[in-house]
């Protein structure tokens, strides 16, 4: 079975502070908001997308990527994460 694995479908449109340095969940969400864009929305329209990440901490970056893909026409977005980093975050 051959499964196409396109690269650079989702690209960073603005550089942000490192998420690892931000301990507050809301600040992490704001930091990464609107940081990504889909190069060619026609290439994902109606498709199921799998995001692959090495480490997830709060999930803010994965959420933002998924939101961007869904907004541009992806039917479903799933995340595959190799490791999860537990981090105590402040709510405010």
C-alpha positions as CSV (number, residue, x, y, z in Angstrom):
1,X,0.0,0.0,0.0
2,X,1.3,3.4,-1.0
3,X,0.3,6.3,1.2
4,X,1.3,9.8,-0.1
5,X,3.1,11.8,2.5
6,X,3.2,15.4,1.3
7,X,5.5,17.8,3.1
8,X,5.3,21.5,3.7
9,X,1.5,21.6,3.4
10,X,1.4,23.5,6.7
11,X,4.0,26.2,7.1
12,X,4.8,28.7,9.8
13,X,3.8,32.2,8.7
14,X,5.2,34.0,11.8
15,X,7.9,33.2,14.2
16,X,6.9,33.0,17.8
17,X,8.6,32.7,21.2
18,X,9.5,29.2,22.1
19,X,6.5,27.3,23.6
20,X,8.9,25.5,26.0
21,X,9.7,28.8,27.8
22,X,6.0,29.7,28.4
23,X,4.5,28.1,31.5
24,X,1.0,29.6,31.2
25,X,-1.6,27.7,29.1
26,X,-3.4,30.8,27.9
27,X,-0.1,32.5,27.0
28,X,0.9,29.5,25.0
29,X,-2.4,29.6,23.0
30,X,-1.9,33.3,22.3
31,X,1.7,32.9,21.4
32,X,0.9,30.3,18.7
33,X,-2.3,31.8,17.4
34,X,-2.4,32.4,13.7
35,X,1.2,31.2,13.3
36,X,0.5,28.7,10.5
37,X,-0.9,28.7,7.0
38,X,-1.8,26.1,4.4
39,X,0.2,26.6,1.2
40,X,-2.4,25.1,-1.1
41,X,-5.8,24.7,0.5
42,X,-7.0,22.7,-2.6
43,X,-4.5,20.0,-1.7
44,X,-6.2,19.2,1.6
45,X,-9.9,19.9,0.8
46,X,-12.0,17.0,2.0
47,X,-9.0,15.0,3.1
48,X,-8.1,13.3,6.4
49,X,-4.8,14.7,7.8
50,X,-2.5,13.1,10.3
51,X,-0.2,15.5,12.1
52,X,3.0,13.9,13.6
53,X,4.7,15.5,16.5
54,X,7.7,14.3,18.6
55,X,6.6,15.7,21.9
56,X,3.3,17.3,23.1
57,X,3.1,19.3,26.3
58,X,-0.1,21.3,26.4
59,X,-1.3,20.5,22.9
60,X,-1.5,24.2,22.0
61,X,0.6,23.9,18.9
62,X,-1.2,20.8,17.6
63,X,-4.6,22.4,18.3
64,X,-3.6,25.5,16.3
65,X,-2.3,23.4,13.4
66,X,-5.5,21.3,13.4
67,X,-7.6,24.5,13.5
68,X,-5.8,26.0,10.6
69,X,-6.1,22.8,8.5
70,X,-9.8,22.4,9.3
71,X,-10.5,26.1,8.5
72,X,-8.9,25.5,5.1
73,X,-11.0,22.5,4.2
74,X,-9.5,19.4,5.8
75,X,-12.3,16.9,6.6
76,X,-10.6,15.4,9.7
77,X,-7.4,16.0,11.5
78,X,-5.7,13.5,13.8
79,X,-2.5,13.9,15.8
80,X,0.1,11.2,16.3
81,X,2.4,12.1,19.2
82,X,5.6,10.1,20.1
83,X,5.9,11.4,23.7
84,X,3.9,13.5,26.1
85,X,5.7,15.9,28.4
86,X,3.8,16.6,31.6
87,X,4.1,20.2,32.7
88,X,2.5,22.1,35.5
89,X,1.0,25.2,33.9
90,X,-0.6,28.2,35.6
91,X,-4.2,28.9,34.5
92,X,-3.5,32.7,34.4
